[in-house]
Amino acid sequence: MTARSASVPGRDEPPAIPDAGEQGGHRERLIAAMATAIEAKEYRETTVADVVRLARTSRRSFYEQFEDRDACFLALFDATNDAMMRRVAESVDPDAAFDQQVDAAVAAYIGSVSEHPALFASFVRELPALGSAGAARSAATLERFARTLIALVDAAAEAQPGMVRRPLTMDTAIVIVGGLRELLVFSVQSGRDLQELRETVGATVKAILRASVV
């Protein structure tokens, strides 16, 4: 089994967040345009007019795809996290050594955030303001990331019998994913270079996984 054949949530979905100028469906172009607008001037300053202008479509097309601006923002949140999960999953070679697998996953996760810090910061600030819809989306994404981590550990166990002695539990996966997410939130808000976190995060994740599954 290779990393690409592991059963990972979200792996069969279409590519997320294309460039706003790419030819494609209205929905994909509008999501891409929302990302571009947020990175230019934050979500609270972004209007539907900005999005349709960047997407080179009409307000009518926008409202055919999304109930309102918040719905488009949540779709962007989903697309961004789908892309991040695919990147993490595809970066890990289940035939590699344990430490190499962890380092690859951590590098992919942190790299995804550090390449779009304004977008990540916007999710951190704005999701709570969306009330129950934002809270539900945040919780669902945390669970999906945890399941992705479990799937990667399962793939490693299948590829290298004996390397993983017992399955990774959902509770432990949530501790890892949730802790990493909170560290990145704090670091983005502090204006810290996220690449500085790779060594500490890698060592912490390895320690937890060794105690839990290896």
FIPAKOL-309899 format. One line per field, with one value per residue (C-alpha): residue number from 1; residue in one letter; x, y, z. Coordinates in steps of 0.5 Angstrom, whole numbers. Layout:
! residues N
seq: (NUM / ...)
type: (A / ...)
east: (X / ...)
north: (Y / ...)
up: (Z / ...)
This chain:
! residues 214
seq: (1 / 2 / 3 / 4 / 5 / 6 / 7 / 8 / 9 / 10 / 11 / 12 / 13 / 14 / 15 / 16 / 17 / 18 / 19 / 20 / 21 / 22 / 23 / 24 / 25 / 26 / 27 / 28 / 29 / 30 / 31 / 32 / 33 / 34 / 35 / 36 / 37 / 38 / 39 / 40 / 41 / 42 / 43 / 44 / 45 / 46 / 47 / 48 / 49 / 50 / 51 / 52 / 53 / 54 / 55 / 56 / 57 / 58 / 59 / 60 / 61 / 62 / 63 / 64 / 65 / 66 / 67 / 68 / 69 / 70 / 71 / 72 / 73 / 74 / 75 / 76 / 77 / 78 / 79 / 80 / 81 / 82 / 83 / 84 / 85 / 86 / 87 / 88 / 89 / 90 / 91 / 92 / 93 / 94 / 95 / 96 / 97 / 98 / 99 / 100 / 101 / 102 / 103 / 104 / 105 / 106 / 107 / 108 / 109 / 110 / 111 / 112 / 113 / 114 / 115 / 116 / 117 / 118 / 119 / 120 / 121 / 122 / 123 / 124 / 125 / 126 / 127 / 128 / 129 / 130 / 131 / 132 / 133 / 134 / 135 / 136 / 137 / 138 / 139 / 140 / 141 / 142 / 143 / 144 / 145 / 146 / 147 / 148 / 149 / 150 / 151 / 152 / 153 / 154 / 155 / 156 / 157 / 158 / 159 / 160 / 161 / 162 / 163 / 164 / 165 / 166 / 167 / 168 / 169 / 170 / 171 / 172 / 173 / 174 / 175 / 176 / 177 / 178 / 179 / 180 / 181 / 182 / 183 / 184 / 185 / 186 / 187 / 188 / 189 / 190 / 191 / 192 / 193 / 194 / 195 / 196 / 197 / 198 / 199 / 200 / 201 / 202 / 203 / 204 / 205 / 206 / 207 / 208 / 209 / 210 / 211 / 212 / 213 / 214)
type: (M / T / A / R / S / A / S / V / P / G / R / D / E / P / P / A / I / P / D / A / G / E / Q / G / G / H / R / E / R / L / I / A / A / M / A / T / A / I / E / A / K / E / Y / R / E / T / T / V / A / D / V / V / R / L / A / R / T / S / R / R / S / F / Y / E / Q / F / E / D / R / D / A / C / F / L / A / L / F / D / A / T / N / D / A / M / M / R / R / V / A / E / S / V / D / P / D / A / A / F / D / Q / Q / V / D / A / A / V / A / A / Y / I / G / S / V / S / E / H / P / A / L / F / A / S / F / V / R / E / L / P / A / L / G / S / A / G / A / A / R / S / A / A / T / L / E / R / F / A / R / T / L / I / A / L / V / D / A / A / A / E / A / Q / P / G / M / V / R / R / P / L / T / M / D / T / A / I / V / I / V / G / G / L / R / E / L / L / V / F / S / V / Q / S / G / R / D / L / Q / E / L / R / E / T / V / G / A / T / V / K / A / I / L / R / A / S / V / V)
east: (0 / 2 / 1 / -4 / -8 / -9 / -17 / -16 / -23 / -23 / -18 / -23 / -25 / -24 / -18 / -19 / -18 / -16 / -13 / -19 / -17 / -18 / -23 / -28 / -35 / -38 / -38 / -30 / -28 / -33 / -29 / -22 / -24 / -26 / -20 / -16 / -20 / -19 / -12 / -12 / -16 / -19 / -26 / -30 / -28 / -29 / -36 / -40 / -38 / -31 / -32 / -36 / -31 / -25 / -29 / -31 / -38 / -45 / -48 / -54 / -49 / -46 / -53 / -55 / -49 / -49 / -54 / -50 / -43 / -42 / -44 / -38 / -33 / -35 / -35 / -28 / -26 / -28 / -24 / -18 / -18 / -19 / -13 / -9 / -11 / -10 / -3 / -1 / -4 / 0 / 7 / 7 / 10 / 8 / 14 / 19 / 21 / 17 / 21 / 21 / 13 / 12 / 17 / 13 / 6 / 8 / 12 / 6 / 1 / 5 / 7 / 0 / -2 / 5 / 3 / -3 / -3 / -8 / -13 / -12 / -12 / -19 / -21 / -19 / -22 / -29 / -31 / -33 / -37 / -41 / -45 / -47 / -45 / -38 / -38 / -40 / -36 / -30 / -31 / -33 / -26 / -22 / -26 / -24 / -17 / -16 / -19 / -14 / -9 / -12 / -12 / -4 / -3 / -7 / -3 / 3 / 1 / -1 / 6 / 10 / 7 / 10 / 12 / 5 / 3 / -4 / -9 / -9 / -15 / -20 / -18 / -11 / -12 / -16 / -11 / -5 / -9 / -13 / -6 / -3 / -9 / -9 / -1 / -2 / -7 / -3 / 3 / -1 / -4 / 3 / 6 / 11 / 15 / 11 / 17 / 20 / 15 / 17 / 22 / 18 / 12 / 15 / 18 / 12 / 8 / 13 / 13 / 5 / 5 / 11 / 7 / 0 / 2 / 9)
north: (0 / 7 / 14 / 15 / 9 / 10 / 11 / 18 / 22 / 27 / 24 / 23 / 30 / 35 / 40 / 45 / 53 / 54 / 60 / 65 / 66 / 59 / 56 / 52 / 52 / 58 / 55 / 54 / 60 / 64 / 60 / 62 / 69 / 69 / 67 / 72 / 78 / 75 / 75 / 82 / 86 / 81 / 78 / 83 / 88 / 83 / 84 / 80 / 85 / 84 / 76 / 77 / 82 / 77 / 71 / 75 / 73 / 76 / 77 / 72 / 67 / 68 / 67 / 61 / 58 / 61 / 63 / 69 / 71 / 67 / 61 / 62 / 63 / 57 / 53 / 56 / 54 / 47 / 47 / 50 / 44 / 39 / 41 / 41 / 34 / 32 / 35 / 32 / 25 / 25 / 27 / 21 / 15 / 9 / 5 / 10 / 10 / 13 / 19 / 21 / 20 / 24 / 30 / 29 / 30 / 36 / 40 / 39 / 41 / 47 / 49 / 49 / 54 / 58 / 59 / 63 / 66 / 71 / 66 / 62 / 68 / 70 / 63 / 64 / 70 / 70 / 63 / 64 / 70 / 65 / 62 / 55 / 54 / 56 / 52 / 46 / 47 / 48 / 41 / 37 / 39 / 37 / 30 / 30 / 31 / 26 / 21 / 23 / 22 / 15 / 13 / 15 / 11 / 5 / 5 / 5 / -1 / -5 / -3 / -5 / -10 / -9 / -2 / 0 / -5 / -2 / 3 / 10 / 12 / 18 / 21 / 21 / 23 / 29 / 31 / 31 / 35 / 40 / 42 / 43 / 47 / 51 / 52 / 55 / 59 / 63 / 63 / 66 / 71 / 73 / 74 / 68 / 65 / 58 / 54 / 55 / 50 / 44 / 41 / 42 / 40 / 34 / 32 / 32 / 28 / 23 / 22 / 22 / 17 / 13 / 12 / 11 / 6 / 4)
up: (0 / -2 / 1 / -5 / -3 / 4 / 6 / 8 / 8 / 3 / -2 / -8 / -8 / -13 / -12 / -8 / -8 / -16 / -18 / -19 / -26 / -28 / -33 / -29 / -25 / -22 / -15 / -16 / -19 / -13 / -8 / -11 / -11 / -4 / -2 / -6 / -3 / 4 / 3 / 0 / 5 / 10 / 11 / 14 / 9 / 3 / -1 / -5 / -11 / -9 / -10 / -17 / -20 / -18 / -21 / -27 / -26 / -24 / -17 / -20 / -21 / -14 / -11 / -15 / -11 / -4 / 0 / 3 / 4 / 10 / 6 / 1 / 7 / 10 / 3 / 2 / 9 / 7 / 1 / 4 / 10 / 4 / 1 / 7 / 9 / 2 / 2 / 9 / 7 / 0 / 4 / 8 / 5 / 9 / 8 / 11 / 18 / 23 / 25 / 17 / 17 / 22 / 20 / 13 / 16 / 20 / 15 / 10 / 15 / 18 / 10 / 8 / 14 / 13 / 5 / 7 / 14 / 12 / 10 / 16 / 21 / 18 / 19 / 27 / 27 / 24 / 25 / 32 / 29 / 25 / 31 / 31 / 24 / 25 / 31 / 27 / 22 / 26 / 30 / 24 / 21 / 27 / 27 / 20 / 21 / 27 / 22 / 17 / 22 / 24 / 17 / 16 / 22 / 20 / 13 / 16 / 20 / 14 / 10 / 16 / 20 / 27 / 27 / 30 / 35 / 37 / 33 / 34 / 38 / 36 / 43 / 42 / 35 / 37 / 43 / 37 / 32 / 37 / 40 / 34 / 31 / 38 / 37 / 30 / 32 / 38 / 33 / 27 / 32 / 35 / 28 / 29 / 24 / 23 / 21 / 27 / 30 / 26 / 31 / 37 / 34 / 31 / 37 / 41 / 36 / 36 / 43 / 44 / 38 / 41 / 47 / 44 / 38 / 37)
